Amino acid sequence: MKSQINDLVARRDIESLYEILTEDEDWMNQLDAAEGLVKLGDQRGYEFLLTATLSDDEEILEAVNEIMETPEIAKMRREIEFDHERAHRAHVLQQ
């Protein structure tokens, strides 16, 4: 399935990746799809990975923590934090 997910990323097929993320019962496929979404700039993948970090399953935690250390995840985390900070500043300035 990993090669299929890589093909979807190469084709920039966000909808199929999201379908795997939400409908596949294999957690590893879900994590791979989430990582693929992040590579394509889709925050839904990042949000899924954040949720997965709360798992009680050691295998899932090990896999998701490895993914969370990748440069693509770090970049998305910075972008999201920047967007939140910018929104907060705009809100403060409006008051």
C-alpha positions in Angstrom: 0.0 0.0 0.0 2.9 2.3 0.7 3.8 2.4 -3.1 0.2 3.1 -3.9 0.2 6.0 -1.5 3.5 7.3 -3.0 1.9 7.2 -6.4 -1.1 9.2 -5.1 1.3 11.8 -3.7 3.2 11.9 -7.0 -0.1 12.5 -8.8 -1.2 15.0 -6.1 -4.4 13.0 -5.6 -5.5 14.6 -2.3 -9.0 13.2 -2.4 -7.8 9.6 -2.7 -5.3 10.1 0.1 -8.0 11.6 2.3 -10.3 8.6 1.5 -7.6 6.2 2.7 -7.1 8.3 5.8 -10.8 8.2 6.7 -11.9 4.9 5.4 -9.0 2.4 5.5 -9.0 0.2 8.6 -5.3 -0.3 8.6 -3.7 2.3 10.9 -0.4 2.2 9.0 -2.1 3.0 5.8 -3.9 5.9 7.5 -0.6 7.2 8.9 1.0 6.9 5.4 -1.9 8.7 3.8 -1.7 11.4 6.5 2.0 11.9 5.8 1.2 12.1 2.1 -1.4 14.8 2.7 1.1 16.8 4.7 3.6 16.5 1.8 0.9 18.0 -0.4 0.2 20.8 2.1 -3.1 19.5 3.4 -3.5 20.2 7.1 -6.0 17.4 7.5 -3.1 15.0 7.4 -1.3 17.0 10.1 -4.4 17.1 12.3 -4.8 13.3 12.0 -1.1 12.8 13.0 -1.6 15.0 16.0 -4.5 13.0 17.1 -2.6 9.8 16.6 0.1 11.0 19.0 -2.6 10.5 21.7 -2.9 6.7 21.0 -2.3 4.2 23.8 -0.8 1.7 21.2 3.0 1.6 21.4 3.3 0.6 17.7 1.2 3.5 16.6 3.0 5.9 18.8 6.4 4.8 17.5 5.3 5.1 13.9 3.6 8.5 14.4 6.5 9.9 16.4 8.9 9.0 13.6 6.6 10.7 11.0 6.3 13.8 13.3 10.1 14.2 13.1 10.2 14.6 9.3 11.0 18.0 7.7 7.6 18.2 6.0 5.8 17.9 9.4 8.1 20.5 11.0 7.4 22.9 8.1 3.7 22.5 8.4 3.8 22.9 12.2 5.7 26.2 11.7 3.2 27.4 9.1 0.2 26.5 11.3 1.8 28.2 14.3 2.5 31.3 12.2 -1.1 31.4 11.0 -2.4 31.1 14.5 -0.1 33.8 15.8 -1.1 36.1 12.9 -4.8 35.5 13.6 -4.3 36.2 17.3 -2.4 39.4 16.6 -5.2 40.6 14.2 -7.8 39.8 16.8 -5.9 41.7 19.5 -5.5 44.7 17.2 -9.2 44.8 16.5 -10.1 45.2 20.2 
